[in-house]
């Protein structure tokens, strides 16, 4: 574990130095995220123009969920997007050979080697939106709600990571995975709203097939006090199962990998 901690520190330092060369990206990203949040809030306001609730959620509760969505999206752009896109190039060009020969776990390396720090602005803005929503609600979460939120949010990140790494692992056999990436991005947009707004069959899919409910709905419900420890435990179990399955799939793919350079 100490070796991986030192390696992660090295990744952080190298990527941070690289990011300082493009400081204008930080300001541009903040403006882009603010504009996206403003458009999303306007869209939500349109839904609430003639109703007080959608799917049993109030306007301010949906704002909290929108903040969670923005924060999760920020983490995706922070480490998932830059690394997973490079994985496809590694496989296509045969440079994955160099990764596999390094004295470190290959999945760890391809998951955290490249970090885009200025995308963390999305995470801060997302949490800021959550705090703003709680202020409007007039609700102050206690330590219990904060602990549940932290646990469910970490589980949400684990689920997103597992889905993305599993999707990118398909590139070991089908190098052209652009359609899969587009499918994931499109499906992830459904996480902007609580899963309860969707009809029966679609709600089942977004809970148990593509688990949007565990990505944004449960974390938002935790911070506004809508769920208990049972849902937190279920979220943790779903995350552990997703991580285990994605790990098994990765190891299977690496075991059957044939270098493109050979």
N, C-alpha and C positions, 0 to 999 in steps of 0.2 A: 504493500500500500504506500509506503514511503517513496518508493521509486516512481509510482504513478503521480504522487503529489508533487514531486520535484519536476517531473515531466510536464505536468499541467502548468506549473509556474513558469517553465521555460516557454511553453506555448503562449501564455498570457503576455510575457515580456516581449516576445518577438512580434506578436500581433499588435500590441499596444504601440510599440515603436513605429510599426507600419501605419497604424491609424493616425498618428500625429502628423504624418506627411499629408494627410487629406482632411484637415480640421474643418474645412468648409462643408464636408459631408454631414457633420453633426448638425449644423444650423439648417441645412437643406432638409435633413431627415425630420427634425423637429417641426419645421413648417409643413412638410408633407403629412406628418402624422396628425398635426393639429387640424389641417384641412380635412383629412379623412374622418377624424372624430366629429368635426362639425357637421359634415354631410351625413354621417351615421346618426347623429342625434336628431337632425332634421327629419331623416327617414322615420325614426322611431316616433317623433312627434306627429307625423302624418298618420301613423297607425292609431295613435291615441286621440286623434282629433274628435272622434265620435264615441269613444269608449273610455272607461276608467281602468280597465284591465285587459291584458291579452294573455291567455293561457294561465290565468290566475295570478299574474305578476303585474304590479303597478308600474307606472312610468319610471319612477326613481329606482325601483328594483331592477328594471331592464337596463337603466343607465349603469348600475353596478355591474351587471353581467357584461355590458359593452366594455367597461373598463377591464374586466378579467380577460375578455377576448383580445383586447389590444395588448395587454401584458403578455399573454401566451404567444401572440403573433410576434411580439418583440423578441422573445426567447427563440422562436423559430428562426427569425432573421439573424439573431446573434450567433448561433452556432450550428443550427441544422441546415439551413439553406446553403451557406457557403461550403460546408463540408460534403453534403450529399451530392451536390452538383459536381464536385471534383471527383467523387467516387466513380461516377460514370466515365469520366475522362481517364481515370487510372485503369479501369477495366478495358476500355476501348484501345488505349495506347500500349497496354502491357506494363505500365509503370507500377501497377499494384505489386509486382514482384519485389520491388524495393521496400514496400511497406511490410510485406509478409516476412522479409528477412531481417527486419529490425527486432531487437531484443525487447519488444513490448507488444502487448496484445493489439492485433490488427484492428479490431473493431473500435477500441479506445482511440487509436491513432486517427483513423478516418473520421471519427465522430467529433474530435476536439482540436484537431491540428490548426484549423483556421477559424478565427473569431473576429466578428465585426462589432467592435465595441460601441460605435456610435448608434447602433440599433438598440442599445439599452435605453436610449431616450424613450422609445416606445413603451418599454416596461414601466419607467417612471411616470409617464403620462397616463398609462393605463391604471396604475395604482392611484394616481391623483384623481382620476375619474371615479374610482371606487370611493375614495374619501369624500369627494364632492357629493356623490349620490347618498352616502350615509348622512352627510350633513343636512341634505334636503329632507331625508326621511325623519331626521331627528333621533336617530338610533346610534348609540355608542356601544359597539361590541365589547364584551368582556373578554377576559383571558381565555375562557372556554371557547368562545366563537373564533377568536384569533388563532387559537391552537388548531381548531378544526379546519379553519380556512387554510392555514399553512400546510397541514397534512394533505388536504384534498387538492390544493394547488400543485404541490410537488407530485402527487399522484397523476394529476392532469398532464404535467410536463413529461412524466414517464410514459404515459399512454401515447402522447403525440410523438415522442421520440421513437417508441417501438413501432408505431404505424409507419413512420417515415423511413426508418432504417430497413424495415421489412420490404417496403415498396422499392427502395433503391437496390436492395439485394437481388431483386428480380433481374437487374441489369447484368448479372453474371451469365444469364442465359439469353436475355433479350436486351441488347445494348440500347436500343431505342426505347426509352421509358418516358419520353416527354408527355405522352398521353396519360400515363399513370400519375405523373406529377401534376398535370392540369386537373385530373380527376380529384386528386387529394385537395388541391387548392380550392376547387369549386365546392367540394363537399364540406370543407372546413368553414366556408362562408355561412353555412347553416347554423354554426355555433354562435352567431351574432344574437340569436334569440333563444329564449328558454325552450327546451325540447317539448314542453307541454303544449306549445302552440301548433304543433304539427299533428296531422290526423293519425289514427291508430297504427296502420301498417308502417308508415314512414317514421312514426315515433319509435316503433319497435326496432327498426333498422338503425336509427340514430342513437339508440341506447345500447343495443347488443351486437350489432354488426360493425358499424362505424360509430364508435362510442362518443358522440358529441356530448351526450349528457354528462359524462365524466370529465370532459375537457373544460367546459365553461359553466354549464348549468349548476353542477354540484358545488364548485368553488364559490360562485355567486350566492347560491342558496345558503352556504355555510356562513358567509360574512354578514348576511342579513338575518340570520337566525331562523332559517326555514327548515333545516335538517338537524338530525341528531347523530350520535356516535355510530349507529347502525350503518347509515349511509357512508360515513367516513371509513369504516372498516371495509365495506363493500368496494369503495373506491380504491383503497389500498390493495385489496385482493386482485381487482381487475388490473391494476398497474403491475403487480408482481407477475401475474399470468402473462400479460402482454410482453413484459421484459424477458421472461423466460422463453416464450415462443419465438420472439425476434432473435434472441441469442442462439437458440437451436437452429433457426433458419440460416443465420449468418455462418455458423460453424459448418453446417451442411454445404453451403455454397462454397466456402473456402476449400473444403475437402475435395470438391469436384471442380475446382477452378483450373482451367487450362490457359496458360499465359498467351496473350495475343502476340507477344514478342518472340515466341518460340516457333 
